[in-house]
Amino acid sequence: MMNWFDVLDWGIEGKGWRDTEAPFDRLPAKAKGVVPDAVWNLSHSATGMYASFRTNATQIHARWQLGSERLGEANFPVAAFSGLDLYADDNGAWRWAAATQNLTSQTPEVCVIEGMAGVMRDFRLYLPLRNPVRKLEIGVPDDAKFTPVAPSSAKPLVFYGTSIVHGAYASHAGMVHPSVLGRRLGCPVINLGFSGVGKMEIALADLLAELDARVYILDTLPNMGLDLVLERAEAFVRRLRALRPGVPIVLVEDRPLGNYWIKPAVKQGHEKKWQAFRAIYETLVRDGMDKLHYVPGRDLFGTDSEGSLDSSHPSDLGYMRMADCLDPVLRPLAK
């Protein structure tokens, strides 16, 4: 026999607003009609959210309801797109334990892991990166202890970005770099990645400022051409700083396409955009904006063109390399 626990009974980590249209939405209900429709539609995914609990169970089960019949897409594994991802504490370090595989239904019920030793341990169960979640329950055998762990009250790292922040094309849900960094740095994370439509609309600056962030990480350049960078980037950062004085802001250049080194026009386009973004950063610093940080994009996926599946989106290797690039910038800010 199994005992089942609804994660909403104790709360989900990584959710920025309580007043949402659906329980696992990433933007508040009031954002509908204010942000672009494409952003609103993508905000229904539970990207970056996880449930925390403690148990001595030898096996952990889960059942959940998905909002879309589409369980995966090209280059985006079902395990990450629609599945759950389990991490466990190992003497103070978070280690991957299991991911749900081979899903064929919008209402999966699976044994996530079995054969564990039965010692009391902390767990994190990450929700799907793209498919909206309607309900999630965790099950353990009825002879096992189970203690829900409420979301942290610490200030989060808030990431705003594109499909890369949104998780394309990680192999499992906890592999996207904001989640990797959250585990490394011991910080809650709010993931506001919106595939194809992270474009620095002022409405998003206003929404980000509603979150009591530890650090804001802005990584939208992959969705913005040079003209859009010149039109929006400086105004976006100034608005966010005006609304949240004193909170560190990290500006991240876009990664170059993996084959940019062999395409002169593509390389030139990246370099022009980097120069423009860097010039905006330098202008803001000259104007006295403090606690503003800058991460070059050239090496985000590494220098060997091996960090991407399609030249644009990271593989797991690319995500780990992004985490490695951001770690030394965020670590002192996260303390």
Backbone torsions as a table, in degrees:
resi	resn	phi	psi	omega
1	MET	NA	146.4	-178.9
2	MET	-115.3	143.4	166.7
3	ASN	-99.1	132.3	-176.0
4	TRP	-112.4	141.0	-176.3
5	PHE	-131.2	123.4	178.5
6	ASP	-80.6	122.2	-173.9
7	VAL	-64.3	-22.9	179.2
8	LEU	-70.7	-14.5	178.5
9	ASP	-68.3	-23.2	178.1
10	TRP	-125.0	-9.9	172.3
11	GLY	107.6	152.0	-175.7
12	ILE	-110.1	136.5	177.0
13	GLU	-81.0	144.5	176.2
14	GLY	94.3	8.2	178.3
15	LYS	-101.4	124.1	-173.2
16	GLY	-84.4	-30.4	-176.1
17	TRP	-126.7	144.3	176.6
18	ARG	-86.2	-32.8	-172.6
19	ASP	-86.6	66.0	-177.7
20	THR	-104.5	157.8	-179.2
21	GLU	-68.0	-37.3	177.0
22	ALA	-129.0	157.5	-169.7
23	PRO	-60.4	-30.1	-175.9
24	PHE	-111.9	22.4	176.0
25	ASP	-72.2	154.5	-178.5
26	ARG	-99.8	-14.6	177.4
27	LEU	-119.9	153.1	179.6
28	PRO	-70.5	158.2	-178.5
29	ALA	-57.9	-33.4	-178.1
30	LYS	-66.3	-14.4	-179.9
31	ALA	-74.4	-17.8	179.3
32	LYS	-63.1	126.9	-178.2
33	GLY	85.5	-9.2	178.0
34	VAL	-100.8	-46.6	174.5
35	VAL	-87.0	160.4	176.7
36	PRO	-54.9	147.3	-177.9
37	ASP	-55.7	-37.9	-178.8
38	ALA	-65.0	-37.7	176.2
39	VAL	-65.8	-45.0	-179.6
40	TRP	-60.2	-44.5	-178.9
41	ASN	-62.4	-39.1	-179.6
42	LEU	-76.5	-16.6	-179.2
43	SER	-71.0	-9.3	-179.9
44	HIS	-78.6	-12.1	175.9
45	SER	-77.6	151.5	-174.4
46	ALA	-96.2	30.7	-174.6
47	THR	-48.4	127.2	175.8
48	GLY	85.2	-11.1	-178.6
49	MET	-79.5	150.1	175.6
50	TYR	-151.5	157.5	175.0
51	ALA	-104.4	135.6	179.0
52	SER	-107.7	140.7	178.8
53	PHE	-160.1	168.1	179.3
54	ARG	-129.2	134.1	-179.6
55	THR	-155.8	157.2	171.9
56	ASN	-109.4	19.6	-178.0
57	ALA	-64.9	147.9	174.2
58	THR	-83.7	-14.3	176.9
59	GLN	-147.3	151.9	179.8
60	ILE	-128.7	131.5	178.6
61	HIS	-114.0	164.0	175.9
62	ALA	-149.8	149.2	169.6
63	ARG	-139.7	137.7	-175.3
64	TRP	-149.6	160.1	-179.8
65	GLN	-116.2	128.7	-178.1
66	LEU	-102.4	149.2	-175.5
67	GLY	-85.9	-14.2	-176.0
68	SER	-130.6	145.5	175.1
69	GLU	-71.3	-20.1	-179.9
70	ARG	-77.6	110.3	-173.0
71	LEU	-92.0	-18.6	179.0
72	GLY	-162.2	-175.7	176.4
73	GLU	-152.9	174.8	-179.0
74	ALA	-54.0	128.6	-180.0
75	ASN	70.4	-4.7	-176.7
76	PHE	-113.5	100.7	-174.2
77	PRO	-60.4	147.2	177.0
78	VAL	-57.0	-37.2	-178.5
79	ALA	-57.7	-33.7	178.9
80	ALA	-92.0	-41.1	-175.7
81	PHE	-65.3	-42.0	-172.8
82	SER	-129.1	-5.7	-171.3
83	GLY	-98.7	175.7	178.5
84	LEU	-105.5	155.6	-173.6
85	ASP	-137.9	122.9	-172.3
86	LEU	-107.0	127.3	171.9
87	TYR	-118.0	149.8	-178.0
88	ALA	-131.7	150.6	178.0
89	ASP	-77.6	131.5	177.3
90	ASP	-127.5	88.7	179.6
91	ASN	55.2	45.3	174.8
92	GLY	93.9	-4.7	177.6
93	ALA	-116.4	140.4	177.8
94	TRP	-83.8	126.8	179.6
95	ARG	-126.6	142.3	178.0
96	TRP	-62.7	140.3	-178.7
97	ALA	-122.5	-40.5	-176.8
98	ALA	-170.7	153.5	172.4
99	ALA	-134.8	145.6	179.8
100	THR	-75.5	138.0	-173.0
101	GLN	-125.1	162.7	168.1
102	ASN	54.8	43.7	179.0
103	LEU	-75.4	139.4	-179.2
104	THR	-129.8	3.0	-171.8
105	SER	-138.4	156.9	172.7
106	GLN	-77.9	-7.8	-179.7
107	THR	-129.1	65.8	-177.8
108	PRO	-68.9	148.5	167.7
109	GLU	-138.3	114.4	-170.8
110	VAL	-139.4	159.0	165.0
111	CYS	-85.4	113.1	-177.3
112	VAL	-72.1	-41.9	-180.0
113	ILE	-155.5	149.1	175.1
114	GLU	-143.9	170.4	177.9
115	GLY	80.6	15.9	177.6
116	MET	-76.0	166.5	-172.0
117	ALA	-74.4	-18.9	179.6
118	GLY	86.6	22.4	175.2
119	VAL	-95.2	154.1	-179.2
120	MET	-67.9	130.0	-173.9
121	ARG	-152.3	150.8	174.6
122	ASP	-87.2	143.9	-179.2
123	PHE	-133.8	154.1	168.8
124	ARG	-127.2	129.0	177.3
125	LEU	-113.6	107.4	-179.1
126	TYR	-78.6	141.8	178.1
127	LEU	-84.9	165.8	-178.7
128	PRO	-58.0	150.5	-179.1
129	LEU	-77.0	-30.7	-173.0
130	ARG	-126.6	-44.2	-175.7
131	ASN	-72.2	123.8	179.5
132	PRO	-58.1	146.0	-179.5
133	VAL	-109.9	132.0	178.3
134	ARG	-99.1	-30.7	-177.5
135	LYS	-160.1	146.9	177.5
136	LEU	-145.3	127.9	175.8
137	GLU	-126.6	144.2	176.8
138	ILE	-111.1	134.7	-178.1
139	GLY	-120.1	140.0	173.6
140	VAL	-135.3	155.2	177.0
141	PRO	-55.9	148.6	-172.4
142	ASP	-68.9	-10.4	176.1
143	ASP	-94.2	3.9	-178.6
144	ALA	-97.2	150.2	173.0
145	LYS	-82.4	146.1	179.5
146	PHE	-145.3	122.6	179.7
147	THR	-124.3	114.7	174.9
148	PRO	-65.0	147.0	176.6
149	VAL	-118.5	116.0	-176.4
150	ALA	-67.0	155.4	177.3
151	PRO	-57.2	148.8	-179.6
152	SER	-66.2	148.7	174.7
153	SER	-93.4	-0.1	-179.9
154	ALA	-70.2	155.2	178.4
155	LYS	-69.1	139.9	-175.1
156	PRO	-92.4	161.0	161.5
157	LEU	-80.3	127.6	-178.0
158	VAL	-111.3	115.1	178.6
159	PHE	-101.4	130.8	173.9
160	TYR	-123.8	125.4	-175.7
161	GLY	-169.3	-150.4	-167.6
162	THR	-111.7	-157.4	178.8
163	SER	-60.8	-26.3	179.0
164	ILE	-67.5	-48.7	173.7
165	VAL	-63.4	-32.9	-179.3
166	HIS	-72.4	-11.8	170.4
167	GLY	113.0	1.2	179.0
168	ALA	-79.7	126.3	1.1
169	TYR	-122.9	67.7	178.2
170	ALA	-63.8	152.5	-178.6
171	SER	-84.6	-22.0	175.5
172	HIS	-150.3	160.0	-161.7
173	ALA	-65.4	-27.5	-178.3
174	GLY	-88.1	3.9	-174.5
175	MET	-88.3	-16.2	179.7
176	VAL	-60.9	142.8	-166.8
177	HIS	-61.6	-32.8	174.6
178	PRO	-59.6	-37.6	178.4
179	SER	-71.1	-39.3	175.8
180	VAL	-57.7	-46.6	-178.7
181	LEU	-68.6	-35.2	176.1
182	GLY	-59.7	-42.4	178.4
183	ARG	-68.4	-43.1	-178.5
184	ARG	-63.3	-43.4	-171.4
185	LEU	-93.5	-5.8	179.3
186	GLY	68.9	34.0	-177.1
187	CYS	-119.9	143.8	166.4
188	PRO	-62.5	152.1	-179.3
189	VAL	-132.8	137.6	170.2
190	ILE	-114.3	121.5	-176.2
191	ASN	-101.8	113.0	176.9
192	LEU	-117.9	58.0	173.0
193	GLY	-91.0	136.0	-178.3
194	PHE	-132.0	110.1	-170.4
195	SER	-60.0	117.6	176.1
196	GLY	81.5	-10.5	-171.9
197	VAL	-133.5	25.1	171.0
198	GLY	-83.5	93.3	-168.4
199	LYS	-130.6	21.6	171.1
200	MET	59.7	42.7	169.1
201	GLU	-67.9	143.4	-178.3
202	ILE	-58.0	-32.6	178.0
203	ALA	-58.7	-32.3	177.9
204	LEU	-73.3	-34.9	174.8
205	ALA	-61.1	-42.8	179.1
206	ASP	-62.9	-40.8	179.5
207	LEU	-68.9	-44.2	178.0
208	LEU	-56.9	-38.6	-177.2
209	ALA	-67.4	-17.2	176.1
210	GLU	-73.1	-18.0	-179.5
211	LEU	-89.0	132.0	-179.7
212	ASP	-81.9	77.8	-170.3
213	ALA	-82.1	151.6	168.0
214	ARG	-78.9	-42.2	177.5
215	VAL	-149.7	143.1	169.2
216	TYR	-102.2	130.3	177.1
217	ILE	-116.8	114.5	-175.1
218	LEU	-105.3	115.8	-172.6
219	ASP	-137.8	64.7	-173.4
220	THR	-109.1	-4.1	-172.0
221	LEU	-60.6	-29.4	177.2
222	PRO	-58.4	-22.8	178.8
223	ASN	-98.2	1.9	-172.4
224	MET	-122.3	125.4	171.1
225	GLY	-75.5	174.8	-178.0
226	LEU	-57.5	-43.6	-178.3
227	ASP	-61.2	-41.0	-179.1
228	LEU	-70.0	-36.4	175.5
229	VAL	-60.0	-47.3	-179.0
230	LEU	-66.1	-32.5	-177.3
231	GLU	-78.0	-37.1	-166.2
232	ARG	-116.5	-30.9	-165.8
233	ALA	-61.7	-49.6	-177.9
234	GLU	-63.0	-43.4	-179.9
235	ALA	-63.5	-37.7	179.8
236	PHE	-63.7	-48.8	-177.6
237	VAL	-65.8	-40.0	178.8
238	ARG	-63.0	-40.5	179.2
239	ARG	-65.5	-44.8	-179.6
240	LEU	-62.6	-42.9	178.9
241	ARG	-65.1	-39.2	179.6
242	ALA	-63.1	-36.8	-178.4
243	LEU	-82.9	-25.4	-178.9
244	ARG	-131.6	67.4	179.1
245	PRO	-63.5	139.1	175.1
246	GLY	91.2	-13.5	180.0
247	VAL	-88.7	127.7	-180.0
248	PRO	-59.0	141.5	175.5
249	ILE	-123.2	129.0	178.9
250	VAL	-112.1	121.6	177.1
251	LEU	-97.2	127.3	-177.3
252	VAL	-114.8	122.9	172.7
253	GLU	-65.7	158.6	175.5
254	ASP	-75.2	150.3	174.6
255	ARG	-69.8	148.5	171.6
256	PRO	-75.4	150.7	171.2
257	LEU	-57.2	145.3	-172.5
258	GLY	-58.9	-28.2	-179.1
259	ASN	-106.3	21.4	-178.1
260	TYR	-64.1	-26.7	-175.7
261	TRP	-65.6	-21.9	-177.3
262	ILE	-106.7	2.3	-179.1
263	LYS	-122.3	98.0	-174.1
264	PRO	-55.5	-41.4	-177.5
265	ALA	-67.0	-39.4	178.7
266	VAL	-65.8	-44.7	178.7
267	LYS	-59.1	-44.4	179.8
268	GLN	-63.4	-39.1	178.9
269	GLY	-62.8	-43.7	176.7
270	HIS	-60.5	-46.6	-174.8
271	GLU	-66.2	-36.0	176.3
272	LYS	-64.6	-41.4	-179.5
273	LYS	-69.4	-40.5	176.3
274	TRP	-60.4	-44.1	-179.6
275	GLN	-62.0	-40.8	179.9
276	ALA	-67.0	-42.4	-179.5
277	PHE	-66.9	-42.1	178.5
278	ARG	-63.5	-38.2	179.2
279	ALA	-64.7	-37.1	176.7
280	ILE	-63.9	-45.4	177.0
281	TYR	-56.8	-47.6	-178.2
282	GLU	-64.9	-36.4	176.0
283	THR	-62.6	-44.6	-179.9
284	LEU	-63.2	-40.5	178.8
285	VAL	-66.2	-43.1	177.9
286	ARG	-61.8	-31.5	179.7
287	ASP	-79.9	2.0	174.1
288	GLY	98.5	7.8	179.4
289	MET	-72.5	119.1	-178.3
290	ASP	-97.2	170.2	177.8
291	LYS	54.5	38.2	176.1
292	LEU	-112.2	129.0	-173.6
293	HIS	-126.9	157.5	-172.4
294	TYR	-136.3	132.5	179.2
295	VAL	-119.4	114.7	176.1
296	PRO	-62.2	150.7	-175.4
297	GLY	-98.2	-14.9	-169.6
298	ARG	-53.9	-37.7	-174.5
299	ASP	-108.4	14.7	-174.5
300	LEU	-58.1	-38.5	177.8
301	PHE	-95.7	5.6	-172.3
302	GLY	98.6	-178.1	-175.1
303	THR	-113.1	6.1	-173.8
304	ASP	-110.3	5.9	-179.1
305	SER	61.9	21.7	-179.7
306	GLU	-101.7	3.0	-171.9
307	GLY	-94.8	8.7	-176.5
308	SER	-138.0	149.4	176.1
309	LEU	-83.5	-33.0	-169.9
310	ASP	-129.9	15.1	-178.1
311	SER	85.0	-23.6	-174.6
312	SER	-109.0	-42.8	-174.2
313	HIS	-105.2	146.0	-176.5
314	PRO	-76.8	147.2	162.2
315	SER	-80.9	-177.4	175.0
316	ASP	-57.7	-38.3	176.6
317	LEU	-60.2	-44.4	178.5
318	GLY	-62.4	-40.1	178.7
319	TYR	-64.5	-41.0	178.2
320	MET	-65.4	-37.4	177.7
321	ARG	-67.3	-36.8	175.4
322	MET	-63.0	-44.1	177.2
323	ALA	-59.8	-40.3	179.4
324	ASP	-64.1	-37.4	178.9
325	CYS	-68.7	-39.3	-175.9
326	LEU	-83.3	-25.2	-175.5
327	ASP	-53.1	-52.1	-176.9
328	PRO	-66.8	-22.1	175.9
329	VAL	-79.2	-44.0	-174.7
330	LEU	-80.9	-29.0	-174.1
331	ARG	-57.0	-49.7	178.4
332	PRO	-68.2	-27.6	179.4
333	LEU	-76.5	-24.3	-175.8
334	ALA	-82.7	-13.2	-178.0
335	LYS	-69.1	NA	NA
